[in-house]
Amino acid sequence: MNVKSIFGIILTLVGLVGLIYGGIDFTKGGVAQASFVYLILGGIFFFTGVSLLRSTKA
């Protein structure tokens, strides 16, 4: 595994955690603005990590 692949996995996992945390916070009726920030940042990290994994040659 090269560094780009490891970094892609880390970004994907961080994004997934952010999406899950934002979704849980949003459904529990937490602060809506913070929930949207977690969801947006989680989505950015998740899709960036997935695209980085796709672009690296395994």
Residue, then its C-alpha position, 0 to 999 in steps of 0.5 A: m500500500n502506498v501513502k495515497s491509498i492509506f490517506g484515502i482510507i483515512l479520509t473515507l473513515v473520517g468522512l463516514v464517522g462525520l456523516i454518522y455523527g451528523g445524522i445522529d445529531f440531526t435526528k435527535g434534534g440537536v443544534a441544526q446548524a452544527s448538524f449540517v456542518y458535520l454532514i457537509l464536512g463528513g460528505i466532503f471527506f468521504f467523497t474525497g477519500v473515495s475518489l482518492l482511492r479510485s484514482t490510485k492504482a492498486 
